[in-house]
Every structure is written in structure tokens, then in C-alpha cells.
Amino acid sequence: MKERITLGLLIDQLVSGYARSIIDGVSSGSRDLDANLIVFSGRVLGIPRGHEYQNNVIFDYIKPGTIDALVMATGTQGSFLPFDQLLSYFGRLKGIPLVSISIRIEGVPSILTDNRAGILEAMDHLVLVHGLRRIAFLKGPEFNREAQERFAAYRDALRARGLDEDPDLWMPGDFTRASARQSLSQYFARHARPDFQALVAANDETAIGAIEALREHGCSVPRDVSVIGFDNIPDAQFVVPSITTVGQRLIEQGRTAATMAAALARGEAAPREIVLPARLILRTSCGCLPATVAALDALPTGPGRAGPSAMDAAKIVEQSLPEQSPAAIRRNLNMLAAGGRHECLPGNPPGDNERGGCRRDRYH
């Protein structure tokens, strides 16, 4: 009888929305392959906060004989170490077939996201659809390759649209909500009110933190400031307001990585590089009506029928959450049922938000 292969997953943590999605993908891919999976959750390499670096010791258990191939969530590991130091660390894993998620590593099969296209689409949406020109950016960690790509794309979009490049609107972050709150607090220490109409965040966690900080300083999202995140983690759908975000296929990345790692473990070839597209997902935080709600509004009604049937609604919600579990779909349905329609619907004139309109006519 052929012995089952054992795959490993190197990742920073277990609880963030990004990590949960990657783990879900690698786990489901491993089950489909009838492979064992060991998750090595050891925080971020070189992390400077408190005693968290001590968690890195778990990575010492990644060695030949323990696993047959390793999926590395490199996007979670390149935040506090320069790239050459990160590569040096991964050099300790010689003898283990490797697959990288998020960061391109020479000689290692890599699964990447088109970060540039996603940010450019987000910027065009804010400029062309909502007519906004003062757009801030909440950055990711200094050494993170994906964060660098997203910030570079933002600056390219500013130049392409003839918008000012104002360093005062470039806020530091490290992909955490706490870093976003700190950056916004520092900004408000210099400014009584935001000198920007919109904010693009390097990921959804920082977008959520930014919205919390803006709210604490008396700013309404999206009435006063539009916000767009990146990743499309599950939490982005369920915070208030729901977050417009650039969706990358996190679960698909995990599944694909597991398949590639299993092939390498069996001595088979794997693609050198796979680049997955990113697409803008419209929700409320930018000022748009979420596509799911718009689709529900369009369903026919009839005598004695207050709205769409549960079956019709379930079908629409399921189509809008192609990678989510049945539990997540039920959760979204319950929220729609409890929350009713959005307060600002197409056709409402611009005006005082207290009367059900919008201060700026952003909704479409």
C-alpha cells in the first residue's frame, strides 16, 4: 500500500482573515489529495513586537522526514526582514520541495496575485465613478513585496490620472488593524479633519482599522471618506459598512499550492509560476450599493409578496460568495434579512444624509 504523503504549511498565525482563508484552501486541497497536513504557525520572522519572536521556534520542526513538501505563505513572512535575509532563512529548508504563495522566489514554484491590476482598478473606480481626487494610501510593511507592489501601483495611478502625489497622505502600516489606528491617530494629531476624500488600504485588516479610527474622529464612511481594502477576507463582508475590496482568490491559492506541493513530493513537475487575477468587489465603504443587495432589489415582487423569496435570495447570495462555506452564506442571508435595504438607494438626490440622501452623490 502506498504511504500517504504529508504536506506542511508555514504561516504566521491561525486567526486572521487572510490566514484562515489560506489554511482553508490548503486543508481542502490536502483532503482532496488524501494527504496529511501539518500547519506550522510561528508568527512572522523577525517580528519586533514583544516576545512574539519566540514563536518562530516552531519552524525548527520543518525538516526532511517530518514532511514531504512545504507550502510557504511567504506573503505573511516578508514584513520585517529584507528580502535577502528572508531568502537566507528559507535556505535552511534544503531537501524539502517548496511552493510559495504570494511572493516570487527564484527556483520555487510560486502562486502570485496581480496586485498592480487590482490597485489600478480600485483607483480608477474612485476617480472615474465617484469623482474623487484626494486619495490617501495606508501602506503595508516596509519589506513586504506585495505591499510594495500595491503602493507602487497606487502612485502610478496618481500620475496616470494627473493627481497630486502628497507624501502626507502616505500612511505607514503593517497589515494589522492596530497599525492603521495608530497611523490615523497620528494623522489626526496634525489635521483637524481629513484632507482626503478616499483611502485605499494595503489589505482589509488595515481598512477595517482605518474605518474604526475615522469613526472615532467623527468621520463617516463612506459619507465623508470612501475606503477600499485588499484581499476580500470574510470579515470584509460583515463589518459595517461592508468593505469594497480588491479580491484575491485566497482559498484557490491554497488549494493550488497543495496540489503543486503534492506533485513535487511525488517527484513530478509543477508550474514555475501561476498568476491569479485580482478584481474589485463593490460593497458599501466606497459609496456603492453592494452587488448582492442590488440584485435582490431587482427581483420581481407581486401581490402579497414583500420581497424576494428565500430561495431566490439564497441563490443570489451563494453566487456572490463562490468561495465561502454554507455557514458564511447563511450568515450573510441573516444579515440581509435583519438589516433591510441600504439607507441610500439609487435615485435618492444628494443632500442631507439624515433625510435618506447622500452628502455626495456616490451611490450608483
CORLINZI-V813489 format. One record per residue. N is the residue number from 1. OMEGA is omega in degrees with one decimal (NA if undefined). NEAR is the number of other ideal C-beta (glycine too) atoms within 8 Angstrom. Layout:
<<N	OMEGA	NEAR> <N	OMEGA	NEAR>>
//
This chain:
<<1	-178.6	2> <2	-179.7	3> <3	178.5	4> <4	175.9	7> <5	177.8	12> <6	178.1	11> <7	174.3	19> <8	174.3	15> <9	175.3	15> <10	-176.7	12> <11	-174.1	13> <12	-173.3	11> <13	-176.2	9> <14	-164.6	8> <15	180.0	5> <16	179.4	9> <17	178.3	12> <18	-177.1	14> <19	-179.3	15> <20	-178.7	12> <21	177.6	14> <22	180.0	16> <23	177.8	13> <24	-178.7	10> <25	179.9	17> <26	179.7	17> <27	-179.2	10> <28	176.5	12> <29	178.3	14> <30	177.9	13> <31	179.6	8> <32	-178.5	8> <33	-175.3	10> <34	-179.8	5> <35	171.5	12> <36	177.3	8> <37	173.4	12> <38	178.8	10> <39	178.2	10> <40	-177.3	12> <41	-172.7	11> <42	-178.1	10> <43	-174.3	11> <44	177.3	10> <45	177.3	11> <46	-176.0	8> <47	-175.0	11> <48	-173.6	5> <49	171.3	4> <50	-178.0	3> <51	-175.3	4> <52	-179.1	9> <53	-178.3	9> <54	177.7	6> <55	-178.5	9> <56	-176.9	10> <57	-178.9	7> <58	-178.6	9> <59	177.8	10> <60	-179.7	6> <61	175.8	7> <62	-176.3	12> <63	174.9	8> <64	-176.9	6> <65	174.7	3> <66	178.9	9> <67	179.6	12> <68	177.5	7> <69	-174.0	15> <70	168.9	15> <71	-179.6	15> <72	173.8	13> <73	-171.9	14> <74	176.7	12> <75	178.2	12> <76	-172.5	13> <77	-175.2	13> <78	-173.0	14> <79	-172.2	15> <80	177.5	9> <81	171.2	12> <82	-171.3	6> <83	-178.7	9> <84	177.5	6> <85	177.5	9> <86	178.3	14> <87	179.0	9> <88	179.2	7> <89	-179.5	9> <90	176.1	10> <91	177.3	7> <92	-174.5	5> <93	-179.8	9> <94	-179.3	5> <95	177.7	4> <96	174.2	12> <97	-173.4	9> <98	170.3	14> <99	-179.3	17> <100	172.2	13> <101	171.0	15> <102	-175.9	13> <103	177.6	12> <104	177.6	8> <105	-178.1	11> <106	177.4	4> <107	179.3	3> <108	175.7	9> <109	-172.0	13> <110	176.1	13> <111	-170.7	14> <112	174.5	11> <113	177.8	13> <114	-177.3	10> <115	-176.2	12> <116	-177.8	11> <117	-179.4	10> <118	179.3	18> <119	179.0	15> <120	178.1	11> <121	178.9	12> <122	-179.8	14> <123	177.7	15> <124	178.9	11> <125	-179.3	14> <126	-176.1	15> <127	-171.2	14> <128	-178.2	7> <129	-175.9	9> <130	176.6	13> <131	-177.2	6> <132	-175.3	10> <133	176.8	8> <134	-172.2	12> <135	178.1	17> <136	177.8	12> <137	175.6	13> <138	-168.7	14> <139	172.9	10> <140	-178.2	15> <141	-173.5	11> <142	-173.0	6> <143	-175.4	11> <144	-175.4	12> <145	179.3	12> <146	177.9	13> <147	178.3	14> <148	180.0	9> <149	-178.0	10> <150	178.3	15> <151	178.2	13> <152	178.7	9> <153	176.3	15> <154	-179.2	13> <155	176.2	9> <156	179.4	10> <157	176.6	14> <158	-178.8	12> <159	-177.5	9> <160	-178.3	6> <161	178.0	10> <162	-179.2	4> <163	-178.5	11> <164	171.0	5> <165	-175.6	7> <166	-178.6	7> <167	178.2	5> <168	-179.9	6> <169	179.0	11> <170	-171.0	10> <171	-179.9	13> <172	176.9	8> <173	178.3	15> <174	179.3	8> <175	179.7	13> <176	178.2	10> <177	-178.9	10> <178	179.9	7> <179	178.2	13> <180	179.2	20> <181	179.0	12> <182	179.7	8> <183	179.8	14> <184	177.0	14> <185	177.2	9> <186	177.8	9> <187	-177.9	10> <188	172.4	10> <189	179.3	5> <190	-174.1	6> <191	177.1	7> <192	179.7	3> <193	180.0	5> <194	173.9	11> <195	177.8	7> <196	-178.1	10> <197	-177.1	9> <198	177.9	15> <199	173.5	14> <200	-178.0	16> <201	-176.9	16> <202	172.1	14> <203	-176.0	12> <204	179.8	17> <205	179.4	15> <206	175.0	18> <207	178.4	20> <208	177.6	15> <209	179.4	15> <210	178.8	16> <211	177.5	14> <212	-178.9	11> <213	177.9	14> <214	179.5	15> <215	-180.0	10> <216	179.7	6> <217	172.0	8> <218	-179.9	4> <219	179.6	10> <220	174.9	9> <221	9.3	13> <222	-173.9	13> <223	-178.6	8> <224	-178.2	9> <225	172.2	13> <226	-179.7	16> <227	174.7	18> <228	178.3	19> <229	-180.0	16> <230	174.0	18> <231	-172.1	15> <232	173.9	10> <233	-178.2	13> <234	-177.7	10> <235	-177.4	9> <236	-178.9	17> <237	-166.1	11> <238	172.2	9> <239	178.8	10> <240	-2.2	3> <241	175.3	10> <242	-166.5	12> <243	166.1	17> <244	-171.7	17> <245	171.3	15> <246	-175.8	16> <247	168.1	11> <248	-170.1	12> <249	-172.7	9> <250	-179.0	14> <251	177.1	12> <252	176.7	10> <253	179.9	16> <254	179.3	19> <255	-178.6	13> <256	179.8	12> <257	178.5	15> <258	179.0	19> <259	-180.0	10> <260	-179.9	13> <261	178.9	16> <262	178.0	14> <263	179.1	10> <264	179.8	14> <265	179.4	11> <266	179.9	7> <267	-179.9	4> <268	179.9	6> <269	175.5	3> <270	178.9	10> <271	179.5	6> <272	-175.2	5> <273	173.5	9> <274	177.8	9> <275	-179.3	7> <276	-179.1	12> <277	171.8	7> <278	-178.8	13> <279	-179.5	8> <280	178.7	12> <281	-173.5	10> <282	173.0	10> <283	-170.1	14> <284	-168.4	13> <285	176.7	16> <286	-177.6	16> <287	179.3	11> <288	170.5	12> <289	180.0	13> <290	-177.5	11> <291	-179.8	9> <292	-178.9	11> <293	178.6	11> <294	179.0	9> <295	177.5	10> <296	178.0	12> <297	-175.9	8> <298	-179.8	5> <299	-178.3	11> <300	173.4	3> <301	-178.7	7> <302	179.9	5> <303	178.7	3> <304	-178.3	3> <305	-174.6	7> <306	-176.8	3> <307	-178.4	6> <308	177.1	9> <309	178.6	6> <310	-179.0	7> <311	178.1	6> <312	-178.7	9> <313	-178.7	13> <314	-179.3	10> <315	-179.5	8> <316	-179.1	13> <317	179.7	13> <318	178.5	9> <319	-179.1	7> <320	-178.4	10> <321	-170.9	11> <322	-177.3	6> <323	-174.3	8> <324	-178.4	8> <325	174.9	5> <326	179.4	5> <327	178.8	6> <328	178.4	11> <329	178.4	13> <330	-179.7	8> <331	179.4	9> <332	176.9	15> <333	-179.8	12> <334	178.9	8> <335	178.1	9> <336	-179.5	12> <337	-177.2	6> <338	-172.2	6> <339	-179.4	5> <340	-176.5	3> <341	176.5	6> <342	-174.2	9> <343	-176.4	6> <344	-173.0	10> <345	179.0	10> <346	179.2	6> <347	176.2	3> <348	-178.4	9> <349	173.5	5> <350	179.6	7> <351	-177.6	8> <352	-178.5	6> <353	178.4	12> <354	-178.3	4> <355	176.5	6> <356	176.9	7> <357	177.4	11> <358	176.5	13> <359	171.1	9> <360	-175.2	8> <361	-176.7	6> <362	-170.8	11> <363	-177.1	12> <364	NA	6>>
//
